[in-house]
Each structure stands twice: as structure tokens, then as C-alpha cells.
Amino acid sequence: MNVPTLSIIIPTLNEAAAIESQLSSLLGLWVCGCEIIVVDGGSTDETRRLAAPYASLVITSRPGRAAQMNAGARASRSERLLFLHADTRLPRRADKRVLAALVDGHVWGRFDIRLEGHSPWLSMVSLGMNLRSRLTGIATGDQALFMTRDAFETVGGFPEQPLMEDIELCRRLNRLSPPVCLRERVVSSGRRWEAQGTWRTIFQMWRLRYRYWRGVDSRTLAEEYHDVR
């Protein structure tokens, strides 16, 4: 059996409404030798059944995005991993972009992002996210983090915490190398920003990140985050 060129790991939870569309957009990558792994966190809808025809593997893990992505990494076979949210679309031939990026000592990276939705402010939010991650070396899971398996295992995978698991992973990966910040854009849903209000969401996320940087426990922040929502 051929080793996949890239393992794309997608955590899901009750994504029946969109999972077929998401996975069908990855069929070209599947044909080109990528492995598509769906890790379900215990959906109560038809997510697993709908995903099965489009994925290399569908597995179930305990819920929690970090736990699910770690389970997907353990089940994967490629030496290069890409973690993709269920509402985020990759650019065309993303596999080639990733393979070209992970050379010359670079062990991880991310894509630029474009938030999709009705609010005219989403383009500004996207610009800010891309600029911030270039300046800080910190990216979010919405930006389709990718890395070598060796780097992933060296830093211990995603910390299994309820919030900021992507931020913490980036902190650890920065000790190995700076990220490759690809200008090709993933397209992600802006539904959260629109539902809660763009500026309210920006303020909330920056407040949570600042408090996390100051050492507040991620479980405390997660409780506050869900209370606000």
C-alpha cells in the first residue's frame, strides 16, 4: 500500500449539513494521493455515515477538537499532517503548497484565510488574522495548520485542553522553526462572527488570548467563552 503524500485530518461533531460538500471538495486531493481522515467526536446526526464514501478513514474519538485531531494523527500514515476544520475549504492543489513549504528546515506552517459571509467587516477581520500571525508566528486552527509528523510528535501533539489548543501548539512549534505563512487562502465560514457580532467577537477573542498569555487556565477561559456564547 502506497504511503500518502499528505494526511488531512478533519475533526467533526454534528456536521451532517455540510460534511458531504466539504469532503467532495477534497476528492481531487484524494485522487492525487492524499489521505482524508474524519475524526468524529460522537455526533448524534448522520455525520459519520455521510462522510464514509468520501474519506479514506472515518474514526470516532472522545469529544474535544484537540483529542480528535490527536486521534487522527495517530491513525494517519503520511509524514506530513494537515489539520482542517469542517467549515474550512482548502485552495486548489493545497498538497503541492504544503510539500513545497516543508523544506529547508521549516517544519510547520499555515495558509492565509478569507472569512466568507455577509458582513462587510469579514474582509478586514481576515486581513487582521493574516497580518497578526505573520508578526507573531501564532496561527489559529481556521488557517489549516500543517506540519511534519516529527515536529508534531516532538511537541507532543495538540495539548488536550478545552480552548486555545491551536495557540499553544503554535507556541511549541515556534521553538522548532518559524511558520511558513502561505499566501494562498483557505476559505472559512464567518458564521460565528456574524452570529455574535463582528466587533464583539474580535474583542472577546483578543481578551481571551490576552488572559491566556497572562497564565489564566484554559478551562476557566472555556467556561467564560461558552457563557458568553
N, C-alpha and C positions, 0 to 999 in steps of 0.2 A: 504494500500500500504506500503510495507516494505521500511524503510529508508536505502538509500545506505550506504555502508561502507566507500566509498570514492567518492568524486566528482572530476572528471578530466575535466578541463576547457581548451579548445583549441581555441585561437583567430586565425581567418583566414582572408586572403584577397587575392583573386585570386590564390587559391591553388588547382585548378582543376587537375593539372597534377599529384599531389601526395596525395591528401586527401584520396582517397579510400585505397591506400596502408597503409597510416598512421592509419586510423581508423580500418582497418581489423586486424592490429597488436594488437589492443586493445580488440578484441572480447572476448578473454579469460578472461580479467578483467571484461568486461560487464557481462558475464555469471556468474562470481563469486560475483556479487553484487555491482559492481562499476557503477557509473553514468557517462556517457560521454556527455559533453555539448560542442557543437561547437558554437562559437560566431563570426558571420561574420560581417566584417566591411564595407560591401557594395560592395562585389565582382561583377565584370562585366562578369565573366565567369560562369561555371557550378558548382562552389564550393558547394553551398547550396544544390542543387539537388543531387549531388553525395554523399554528406555527410549524407543525411537524412536516408538512410536504415541502417547505421552503428551507429547512435548516439541515445542516449536517448532523446536528445532535440537539435534542431538547432534554434538559435535565431539571430536576427540582431540588431546591436547597431551602434551608431555613430563610425566612424573610429578612430583608435588610440589604440594601444595594451593595455594600462592601462585602458582606458574606456571599452574596450571589456572584459577584464578579470574581472573588477568590475561588469559588467552586468552579466557575467556568474556566479559569486559568488552569486549575488542576486537571480538568478534563480535556484541555486543548492539547494539540500536537505540534504546533508551529513554534519556532524560536522567536517569533515576533507576535506581539499581542496588541490588539486594538479594542478599547472598551467603548461601546456605543450605546447611548441612551435610546430607548424605544421610540422617542419622538424626534430623533435627530437623523438627518439624511447626509450621507457622505457625498463628496464631489465625485465626478467621473474619474475612474481609474485611481481611486484612493490608494489601492495597494501599491502601485508604482511610486506614488509620492512617499509613502511610508518607507518602502525599501530603499529609496534613494536618500532619505533623511537619516536613516540609522547606519551611518558610515563614519569613518574617521573619528572614532571616539564618542560620537553622540549616541546616547543610549535611550533617549526618550524625546517626546515632542507632542505637539498638538496642532490642530487646524485653527485658522481664523473662523469666526462664526457670523452667521447672519440670522437674526431672530425674525421669524415670519409671523405676521399678524396684521391687524387693522390699525393699531396705534401708530401715528407718525413718529412717535418717540423711539420706537424699537430700533430704528437705524442708528440713532445716537447711542443707545444702550449697547448695541453690538460693537460700535466703534470704540466705546469706552472699555468694553471687556477685552477686545483685542489689544488695545494700547496698554492697558494695565498689565496683562500677562507678559507682554514684551518687556516692560520695565521691571517687573518684579520676579519673573521666572516662575510665577504661580498661575496655573490654569484651572479651569473647572471641568467637571465631567461632561458638560454640554459641548465642550470643544473637542471631543473624541480623542482622549489621551491614548497614545501608543508608546510602546517601549519594547526593549528586548526582554526575553524571558529571564535572562541572567540578571538584568537590572531589577526586574520585578521581584525576583526571589531574594536578591541581595538586600533589598529594603524591607522584606517581609510581607510583600503584597499590600493590599489595602488594609489599613487599620480598621478593625471591625467596631466602629463607633457609629452612633446614630446620625451624625451630622459632621460636615467638614472632612469626610474621609478623603475626598479628592484633593483638598487643600493640604492635608497632612502628607498624603502620598507625594505630592509635588515637592514639598519641603525636603523630604527624604531623598527623592531622586536628584534634587539640585546638588546634593553632596557628591553625586557621581559625575554629573555633567550638566551644563545649562541645557534648556529645552531647545529643540528645533521648532521654530514658530512658522509653520507653513501658511502662506498667504491664500492658498486655496480654501474655500469656505465650506464648512458644513452648514446645513440649514436646520434650525431647531425651532420648535414651536414656542411662540411667545405667549401661550395661553395663561401661564402663571402670572406674567407681568400685567396682562390685560385684566385678568380676573381681580387682582389685588390692587391695581393702580400702579402705573409705571414708577412714579417718584416715591410712592410709599414702599414699593418693593426694593428699589435702589437703597433707600435709607435703611430699611430693615436688614438687607444683606450686608451692607457696609458695617452696620452696628454689630451684627453677629460676628463678622470676621474680625473686627477690632477687639471685641471681647475675647474671642478665641485666641488671638495673638497675645492678649494680656494674661492668658492662662486659665480662663473660665472653662470648666469641664464641658465636653461636647454634649453630655446627657442633659445638663442644665439648659444649654442653648437649644437643644432639640425640643425640649418641653416648651420653652418660650416661643419657638418658631411655630409649633403646631397650635399653641394657644392663640397666637396672633391670627393664624390662618382660619 
